Amino acid sequence: MHQSLRDKIISVCEQKITKKGETVGVSFYAFFANKNDNPEQLMEAATWWIQTHQLDHFEKAVKVKEMVEQGL
């Protein structure tokens, strides 16, 4: 995964955790605007989320952030 996507995921997860607490869930769509302005990055996130790690549609933001920080 490119570093720019890693940074975006960590930042969004941190914001959501701060606002809603440690139990807040996210999907990979949380890292993108409501329009398809970066299809390559969207597919990169979807591949990491769905194919590589077989995550559920919603996962705890804390879990996703830790996975990205660990380089998984």
C-alpha positions as CSV (number, residue, x, y, z in Angstrom):
1,M,0.0,0.0,0.0
2,H,1.3,3.4,-0.9
3,Q,2.4,5.7,2.0
4,S,-0.2,8.4,1.1
5,L,-3.0,5.9,1.5
6,R,-1.5,4.6,4.8
7,D,-1.3,8.2,6.1
8,K,-4.9,8.9,5.0
9,I,-6.3,5.8,6.7
10,I,-4.4,6.5,10.0
11,S,-5.6,10.1,10.0
12,V,-9.3,9.3,9.3
13,C,-9.2,6.5,11.9
14,E,-7.7,8.9,14.5
15,Q,-10.3,11.5,13.8
16,K,-13.2,9.0,14.1
17,I,-11.8,7.6,17.3
18,T,-11.4,11.0,18.8
19,K,-14.9,12.0,17.9
20,K,-16.8,8.8,18.6
21,G,-14.6,6.7,20.8
22,E,-12.7,3.5,20.6
23,T,-15.6,1.4,19.5
24,V,-16.4,3.3,16.3
25,G,-16.4,1.3,13.1
26,V,-15.3,2.2,9.6
27,S,-15.5,0.8,6.1
28,F,-12.9,1.4,3.5
29,Y,-15.3,4.0,1.9
30,A,-14.6,6.2,5.0
31,F,-11.3,7.2,3.4
32,F,-12.8,8.7,0.3
33,A,-15.1,11.5,-0.8
34,N,-18.6,10.6,-2.0
35,K,-17.3,10.9,-5.6
36,N,-14.9,8.6,-7.5
37,D,-12.1,11.2,-7.9
38,N,-9.2,8.7,-7.2
39,P,-10.2,5.3,-8.6
40,E,-6.7,3.8,-8.3
41,Q,-6.5,4.6,-4.6
42,L,-10.0,3.4,-4.0
43,M,-9.2,0.0,-5.6
44,E,-5.9,-0.2,-3.7
45,A,-7.9,0.3,-0.4
46,A,-10.6,-2.2,-1.5
47,T,-8.0,-4.8,-2.5
48,W,-6.2,-4.4,0.9
49,W,-9.5,-4.5,2.8
50,I,-11.4,-7.2,0.9
51,Q,-9.0,-9.5,-0.8
52,T,-5.8,-9.3,1.3
53,H,-7.3,-9.2,4.8
54,Q,-10.9,-10.4,4.2
55,L,-12.2,-7.8,6.6
56,D,-16.0,-7.3,7.3
57,H,-17.7,-4.3,5.7
58,F,-17.4,-2.5,9.0
59,E,-14.4,-2.9,11.3
60,K,-13.2,-1.1,14.4
61,A,-11.2,2.0,13.5
62,V,-8.7,1.0,16.2
63,K,-8.1,-2.4,14.6
64,V,-7.7,-0.9,11.1
65,K,-5.3,1.8,12.3
66,E,-3.2,-0.7,14.2
67,M,-3.0,-3.0,11.1
68,V,-1.9,-0.1,8.9
69,E,0.7,1.1,11.4
70,Q,2.1,-2.4,11.6
71,G,2.4,-2.5,7.9
72,L,0.0,-5.3,7.3
